[in-house]
C-alpha cells in the first residue's frame, strides 16, 4: 500500500518559518520525483516546488523563490519543504505528491498524494 504522510504544518506569525516533511512508503522513493502543492480556500490547487529523483534539480513557483527550499533524503524516504519569511498569502493546505521518474508543475501528472497539512500564517 502506497502512503504519503505529511507533517510539520501549524500556525505561525508572518515572517516566521516552518518545515514540512513527507514520507513515502510502499514504493521505491528514489524512483519518484517529488512535489509540493498547496490549496487555499476557494482556490485551485497550485504548484509550489518540485525536486528530481536525485535531488540535483529543483523548481519553484515564482511567489516562493528565495523563501522556500525543497530537499530530499533518499535514505529516509523523505522530502522536505523549508518555508521562511512566511506571508499570510502562504496560508493553505499543503500537499506532497510523487511522480514516477520525472516531475512537472501539473497536479495531474503526479501518481500519489498525501492527505495534506494545514499551514496558517497570521498577520
Backbone as CSV, one residue per row, in Angstrom:
resi,resn,N_x,N_y,N_z,CA_x,CA_y,CA_z,C_x,C_y,C_z
1,UNK,0.848,-1.191,0.000,0.000,0.000,0.000,0.884,1.241,0.000
2,UNK,0.602,2.138,-0.918,1.387,3.363,-1.036,0.823,4.422,-0.098
3,UNK,1.716,5.048,0.651,1.300,6.126,1.548,2.272,7.277,1.476
4,UNK,1.716,8.483,1.484,2.486,9.707,1.650,1.925,10.395,2.890
5,UNK,2.775,10.628,3.851,2.319,11.214,5.109,3.095,12.495,5.379
6,UNK,2.355,13.609,5.397,2.965,14.911,5.660,2.918,15.238,7.146
7,UNK,3.835,16.093,7.546,3.866,16.600,8.915,4.541,17.971,8.906
8,UNK,4.313,18.715,9.995,5.033,19.969,10.172,4.222,21.232,9.985
9,UNK,2.962,21.106,9.598,2.147,22.295,9.458,1.803,22.902,10.814
10,UNK,1.195,24.079,10.760,0.806,24.736,12.006,0.508,26.203,11.798
11,UNK,0.413,26.910,12.917,0.133,28.345,12.922,1.417,29.101,13.224
12,UNK,1.718,30.085,12.401,2.941,30.866,12.581,2.651,32.322,12.232
13,UNK,3.378,33.224,12.854,3.221,34.644,12.519,3.952,34.974,11.224
14,UNK,3.491,36.020,10.572,4.166,36.478,9.364,5.639,36.743,9.654
15,UNK,6.482,36.308,8.726,7.919,36.422,8.907,8.561,35.198,9.524
16,UNK,7.741,34.299,10.039,8.247,33.102,10.682,8.582,31.997,9.694
17,UNK,8.934,30.841,10.252,9.363,29.698,9.445,8.662,28.420,9.887
18,UNK,8.520,27.520,8.941,8.049,26.174,9.203,8.795,25.221,8.278
19,UNK,8.940,23.970,8.719,9.499,22.955,7.842,8.506,21.805,7.737
20,UNK,8.061,21.546,6.527,7.184,20.425,6.264,8.020,19.213,5.870
21,UNK,7.527,18.043,6.243,8.164,16.806,5.810,7.105,15.865,5.254
22,UNK,7.550,14.937,4.431,6.628,13.980,3.809,7.381,12.682,3.579
23,UNK,6.831,11.600,4.109,7.450,10.284,3.992,6.649,9.412,3.028
24,UNK,7.348,8.809,2.090,6.722,7.877,1.145,7.007,6.450,1.582
25,UNK,5.966,5.627,1.634,6.134,4.209,1.910,5.383,3.405,0.857
26,UNK,5.849,2.165,0.622,5.188,1.296,-0.330,5.732,1.381,-1.744
27,UNK,6.655,2.279,-1.978,7.297,2.402,-3.281,8.763,2.746,-3.067
28,UNK,9.569,2.577,-4.114,10.979,2.933,-4.042,11.107,4.444,-4.200
29,UNK,11.424,5.099,-3.108,11.400,6.559,-3.052,12.282,7.184,-4.126
30,UNK,13.455,6.614,-4.345,14.401,7.206,-5.284,13.946,7.104,-6.743
31,UNK,12.870,6.391,-6.999,12.313,6.290,-8.355,11.317,7.400,-8.664
32,UNK,11.020,8.213,-7.656,9.973,9.224,-7.784,10.529,10.623,-7.604
33,UNK,10.180,11.483,-8.553,10.332,12.910,-8.324,9.224,13.339,-7.369
34,UNK,9.491,14.357,-6.603,8.541,14.778,-5.564,8.147,16.238,-5.746
35,UNK,6.921,16.531,-5.373,6.437,17.899,-5.484,5.644,18.309,-4.263
36,UNK,5.582,19.607,-4.052,4.701,20.196,-3.042,3.700,21.101,-3.771
37,UNK,2.452,20.977,-3.366,1.382,21.809,-3.884,0.647,22.416,-2.701
38,UNK,-0.172,23.423,-2.959,-0.989,23.990,-1.900,-2.344,24.410,-2.449
39,UNK,-3.299,24.440,-1.553,-4.658,24.831,-1.936,-5.259,25.683,-0.837
40,UNK,-5.577,26.906,-1.188,-6.235,27.819,-0.270,-7.746,27.708,-0.462
41,UNK,-8.531,28.093,0.535,-9.989,28.012,0.422,-10.517,28.761,-0.801
42,UNK,-11.325,28.086,-1.589,-11.917,28.714,-2.752,-11.004,28.832,-3.958
43,UNK,-9.811,28.281,-3.854,-8.850,28.368,-4.958,-8.458,26.989,-5.446
44,UNK,-7.900,26.944,-6.648,-7.424,25.684,-7.188,-6.089,25.299,-6.551
45,UNK,-5.810,24.014,-6.604,-4.522,23.536,-6.120,-3.418,24.073,-7.025
46,UNK,-2.359,24.606,-6.402,-1.291,25.201,-7.193,0.060,24.590,-6.852
47,UNK,0.917,24.562,-7.853,2.273,24.063,-7.702,3.084,24.996,-6.821
48,UNK,3.892,24.412,-5.945,4.790,25.198,-5.093,6.248,24.912,-5.443
49,UNK,6.626,23.641,-5.419,8.023,23.286,-5.660,8.103,21.822,-6.056
50,UNK,9.192,21.474,-6.746,9.442,20.076,-7.077,10.933,19.801,-7.029
51,UNK,11.252,18.517,-6.922,12.647,18.096,-6.859,12.794,16.796,-7.624
52,UNK,13.904,16.672,-8.331,14.151,15.479,-9.135,14.459,14.278,-8.244
53,UNK,14.563,13.119,-8.855,14.784,11.890,-8.101,16.086,11.926,-7.311
54,UNK,17.107,12.487,-7.897,18.408,12.537,-7.228,18.548,13.743,-6.313
55,UNK,17.671,14.714,-6.502,17.765,15.951,-5.733,18.619,17.007,-6.401
56,UNK,19.133,16.718,-7.578,20.047,17.643,-8.240,19.324,18.792,-8.937
57,UNK,18.025,18.633,-9.166,17.256,19.657,-9.873,16.010,20.026,-9.080
58,UNK,15.775,21.319,-8.947,14.592,21.806,-8.238,13.890,22.871,-9.080
59,UNK,12.629,23.080,-8.762,11.824,24.081,-9.448,10.877,24.700,-8.429
60,UNK,10.606,25.994,-8.595,9.744,26.706,-7.656,8.778,27.618,-8.408
61,UNK,7.613,27.803,-7.834,6.750,28.841,-8.356,7.327,30.194,-7.973
62,UNK,7.055,31.192,-8.783,7.714,32.490,-8.620,7.515,33.089,-7.231
63,UNK,6.312,32.926,-6.684,5.985,33.614,-5.440,6.745,33.093,-4.221
64,UNK,7.385,31.933,-4.327,8.105,31.374,-3.172,9.613,31.328,-3.386
65,UNK,10.073,31.689,-4.561,11.514,31.655,-4.837,12.253,32.560,-3.860
66,UNK,13.339,32.030,-3.307,14.124,32.788,-2.345,13.631,32.662,-0.919
67,UNK,12.423,32.110,-0.732,11.867,31.938,0.607,11.712,30.471,0.989
68,UNK,11.350,29.628,0.033,11.138,28.208,0.274,12.275,27.393,-0.329
69,UNK,12.587,26.279,0.318,13.602,25.362,-0.201,13.081,23.937,-0.105
70,UNK,13.095,23.238,-1.228,12.716,21.831,-1.243,13.987,20.997,-1.225
71,UNK,13.962,19.904,-0.469,15.096,18.995,-0.409,14.569,17.589,-0.159
72,UNK,15.453,16.613,-0.293,15.042,15.237,-0.060,16.194,14.444,0.525
73,UNK,15.829,13.396,1.269,16.788,12.452,1.819,16.333,11.072,1.373
74,UNK,16.972,10.535,0.363,16.542,9.250,-0.188,16.768,8.096,0.784
75,UNK,17.691,8.251,1.698,17.913,7.209,2.708,16.765,7.142,3.715
76,UNK,16.043,8.263,3.856,14.930,8.325,4.814,13.564,8.357,4.129
77,UNK,13.565,8.232,2.790,12.305,8.253,2.029,11.495,9.516,2.308
78,UNK,12.176,10.623,2.474,11.535,11.843,2.949,11.876,13.036,2.061
79,UNK,10.855,13.849,1.804,11.045,15.129,1.144,10.650,16.226,2.122
80,UNK,11.352,17.343,2.030,11.133,18.458,2.951,10.783,19.728,2.184
81,UNK,10.079,20.617,2.868,9.862,21.960,2.344,10.140,22.930,3.483
82,UNK,11.278,23.600,3.401,11.623,24.630,4.376,11.013,25.938,3.912
83,UNK,10.180,26.525,4.763,9.470,27.747,4.403,9.890,28.865,5.348
84,UNK,10.540,29.866,4.804,10.993,31.019,5.570,10.262,32.282,5.127
85,UNK,10.336,33.309,5.942,9.706,34.604,5.623,8.261,34.412,5.175
86,UNK,7.531,33.636,5.950,6.154,33.302,5.575,5.265,34.535,5.568
87,UNK,4.316,34.519,4.636,3.374,35.612,4.461,1.946,35.087,4.639
88,UNK,1.010,35.961,5.000,-0.383,35.497,5.135,-0.903,34.815,3.867
89,UNK,-0.459,35.239,2.713,-0.911,34.620,1.457,-0.356,33.218,1.232
90,UNK,0.543,32.774,2.099,1.024,31.379,2.047,0.073,30.427,2.767
91,UNK,-0.929,30.970,3.435,-1.892,30.141,4.156,-2.629,29.218,3.196
92,UNK,-2.582,27.921,3.483,-3.193,26.915,2.612,-3.001,25.537,3.233
93,UNK,-3.666,24.561,2.648,-3.332,23.166,2.923,-2.226,22.779,1.947
94,UNK,-1.155,22.241,2.493,-0.006,21.855,1.680,-0.004,20.342,1.486
95,UNK,0.184,19.927,0.238,0.182,18.523,-0.132,1.518,18.142,-0.749
96,UNK,2.022,16.974,-0.383,3.152,16.439,-1.133,2.619,15.406,-2.116
97,UNK,3.388,15.206,-3.185,2.976,14.304,-4.248,4.201,13.649,-4.861
98,UNK,3.984,12.448,-5.393,5.064,11.675,-6.003,4.736,11.401,-7.461
99,UNK,5.728,11.643,-8.318,5.577,11.411,-9.751,6.653,10.430,-10.191
100,UNK,6.221,9.331,-10.838,7.200,8.330,-11.233,8.141,8.891,-12.290
101,UNK,9.389,8.832,-12.013,10.511,9.172,-12.886,10.780,10.677,-12.971
102,UNK,9.803,11.488,-13.387,10.079,12.912,-13.507,8.869,13.737,-13.091
103,UNK,9.133,14.964,-12.683,8.074,15.816,-12.152,7.726,16.939,-13.124
104,UNK,6.530,17.484,-12.904,6.105,18.669,-13.633,5.422,19.594,-12.646
105,UNK,4.879,20.680,-13.166,4.120,21.592,-12.323,2.632,21.264,-12.337
106,UNK,2.237,20.251,-13.066,0.830,19.912,-13.278,0.381,18.857,-12.282
107,UNK,-0.636,19.138,-11.475,-1.077,18.161,-10.482,-1.442,16.806,-11.085
108,UNK,-2.047,16.803,-12.252,-2.498,15.559,-12.862,-1.390,14.610,-13.267
109,UNK,-0.165,15.094,-13.300,0.958,14.247,-13.694,1.546,13.470,-12.522
110,UNK,1.047,13.709,-11.326,1.551,13.028,-10.139,0.729,11.782,-9.840
111,UNK,1.410,10.758,-9.358,0.777,9.460,-9.161,0.169,9.274,-7.777
112,UNK,0.805,9.830,-6.780,0.349,9.633,-5.400,0.361,10.965,-4.661
113,UNK,-0.588,11.077,-3.713,-0.761,12.302,-2.942,-0.883,12.009,-1.465
114,UNK,-0.387,12.933,-0.658,-0.611,12.872,0.773,-1.957,13.456,1.144
115,UNK,-2.249,13.431,2.428,-3.555,13.884,2.909,-3.589,15.388,3.144
116,UNK,-2.441,16.021,3.158,-2.350,17.461,3.348,-2.095,17.853,4.786
117,UNK,-1.430,18.995,4.932,-1.185,19.566,6.250,-1.466,21.062,6.185
118,UNK,-2.153,21.571,7.203,-2.578,22.971,7.192,-1.437,23.882,7.633
119,UNK,-1.213,24.923,6.863,-0.284,25.989,7.227,-1.087,27.285,7.300
120,UNK,-1.042,27.942,8.449,-1.750,29.201,8.639,-0.751,30.256,9.082
121,UNK,-0.700,31.351,8.350,0.218,32.445,8.656,-0.615,33.655,9.056
122,UNK,-0.413,34.101,10.285,-1.179,35.245,10.782,-0.413,36.545,10.547
123,UNK,-1.178,37.608,10.324,-0.537,38.910,10.049,-0.312,39.699,11.313
